[in-house]
Amino acid sequence: MDYLHKVFAIVWKDIIAEFRTKEMFSAMFVFAVLVIVVFNFAFELRVSGDEVRRIAPGVLWVAFAFSGVLGLNRAFVLEKDRGCLDGLLLAPVDHTVIYFGKMLSTVLFMLVVEVIVLPVFTAFFGVNLFDLRLLLVVVLGTLGFAGVGTILSAMTAQTRAREVLLPILLLPVAAPVLIAAVKATAGVIDGLALGEIAHWLQLLVAFDILFPAVALMAFDYVVKE
Amino acid sequence: MLWDGKMKRQSDTLLFVLTALSAILMLVALYLALAGAPEANLKSETGRYAQRIIYFHVATAWVGFLAFLVTFVGGVGYLRTQAPKWDIVALSSAEIGTVFMLGVLVSGSIWARPSWGVWWVWDERLTISLIQFFVYVGYLMLRGSVEDPARRARFAAVYGIVAFVSVPINFIAIRMWRTQHPLMFGSEGGGLSPNMMFTFFFSLIAFTVWYVTIMWHRIRLERLRDDVERLKQRIVG
């Protein structure tokens, strides 16, 4: 319980910082919507009517992934720039607490963005995305994306290239998340039963467990001086 | 500690022998692949020629993935011991793996054009090889972006491990997504005849020896670089 308490302390710190600055959320949200708008321009010429349903899952997850990269980048770059990372590391907690705290706050920001983007998407494209099963897919996909993204972001924040490097390291590794999330989302949009997309959900769950476990073991090496 | 003179001479002799051996093996493999192996039972003439690329293509892919395993092992070794030699192994293997993975993509494309009529399809093994290639590129870019050697080694090790863990799950995801690649050892037709098998496995061995040889050269290079650095310090300091 104590461990969770410490994790939530970090999440709470991030939430308060976000309420004061409103930097991350607004950037992530506006960027996600812009990605959708750009896709609209890109596809409008060749896709129409019912076909929109076929491209919707891909467009949606590209928007989530790209805005997620923005959020992940800020998660550690902010701490690094203002010297807060050293403060966090000096705190008398296990370093994995920092990993989980940062991961959960990123998940939280991404989820808030995603939950708002879904109705926007529905309005823009006329594809009904109000579905609890879709929410499950979104949560699982976001967890996986942020789970592996957080440890990579902790590394790239300490490199010379910084923001540029994260998507290059993250996207190949997170490819299974994107494939599974897009497939599961397509299943939901096509009205399949939960059982028919279960194998994709299982893959997401496996990913969601595997990478935090790896990060748990490796995070110490990433943050120590 | 500088390399002891006698040990160094011995290891250099051994490396020379190994280099010569892998040169011979590669030449024999080349002969077998181009002329030694029997014609494939295919209708089109270009298809029959193109089929011969598989001896090198599959061996290249094997080395590409083997190199990735070595990078992973080197990373784990480094994190456990903090000994720079593990990092050198990981780096050398990643560099070689990048080149081989590019070789896989190029040779695969050359084969795919006459056989499938396209340069590229998003088939499972092609996709995983492409992603693997990008992981290698990311690995090398990450290294290039960190100055402090100890931190560079640590970051590289962690990324090497994360990326390696992602291989099987990537493979599962992509396999569930689609597959079109010919199976080498399928129970039905399209497999290799015993004579082809010989060339196939000969290439695998030749490429593996070649990989070990380049690894050795690369590690030796890094060691010599260290020596030069130390000598410089001694003269200047």
Interface residues (C-beta under 8 A of the other chain):
Chain A: V148 I151 L152 M155 T156 Q158 T159 R160 A161 L165 I168 L169 L171 P172 V173 A175 P176 I179 A180 K183 H199 W200 L203 A206 F207 L210 F211 V214 A215 A218 Y221 V222 K224
Chain B: L79 I131 Q132 F134 V135 V137 G138 M141 L142 S145 V146 E147 R151 R154 F155 A157 V158 Y159 I161 V162 A163 V165 S166 I169 N170 I172 A173 I174 M176 W177
